[in-house]
């Protein structure tokens, strides 16, 4: 029982330290691009640039199509 006097504060300190480290990593943007490392490991940079251009073109086309589409109740 005397050991709990030391273990409980130590556990709380380590928990708060881990929470502070997690909050710091979120604030620094460590979790912003989760798929980027996967693509960099598997694909060449030229292929990634081409895919990004196609994705940008597709999103521009679909966003302009959405503006033109109107739904009416019958």
C-alpha positions in Angstrom: 0.0 0.0 0.0 2.9 2.4 0.6 4.0 1.8 -2.9 0.8 3.4 -4.3 1.9 6.7 -2.9 4.6 6.7 -5.5 3.0 4.7 -8.3 -0.2 6.8 -8.6 1.6 10.2 -9.1 4.1 8.5 -11.4 1.3 7.0 -13.5 -0.5 10.4 -13.7 2.7 12.2 -14.6 3.5 9.7 -17.4 -0.1 9.9 -18.7 0.0 13.7 -18.8 3.4 13.5 -20.5 2.1 11.2 -23.2 -1.0 13.5 -23.7 1.3 16.5 -24.0 3.4 14.7 -26.6 0.3 13.7 -28.5 -1.1 17.3 -28.5 2.3 18.6 -29.6 2.4 16.2 -32.5 -1.1 17.1 -33.6 -0.3 20.8 -33.4 2.8 20.3 -35.4 0.9 18.6 -38.2 2.3 15.1 -37.8 -1.0 13.5 -38.8 -1.9 15.8 -41.7 -0.7 13.6 -44.6 -1.1 9.9 -43.6 -1.2 8.6 -47.1 1.8 10.5 -48.4 4.4 8.3 -46.9 2.7 5.2 -48.4 2.7 6.7 -51.9 6.3 7.9 -51.6 7.4 4.4 -50.6 5.6 2.6 -53.4 5.5 5.0 -56.4 8.0 7.2 -58.3 7.6 10.9 -57.9 6.8 11.4 -61.6 3.8 9.0 -61.2 2.6 10.8 -58.1 2.7 14.2 -59.9 0.7 12.8 -62.8 -1.9 11.3 -60.5 -2.1 14.6 -58.5 -2.7 16.5 -61.8 -5.5 14.1 -62.8 -7.1 14.3 -59.3 -7.0 18.1 -59.5 -8.5 18.1 -62.9 -11.2 15.7 -61.8 -12.1 17.7 -58.7 -12.4 20.9 -60.8 -14.7 19.2 -63.3 -16.9 17.6 -60.6 -17.1 20.9 -58.6 -18.2 22.8 -61.8 -20.8 20.1 -62.6 -22.2 20.3 -59.1 -22.8 24.1 -59.5 -24.6 23.5 -62.8 -26.9 20.7 -61.5 -30.2 21.8 -60.0 -32.6 19.5 -58.3 -36.4 20.3 -58.5 -39.2 18.6 -56.6 -41.8 17.2 -58.9 
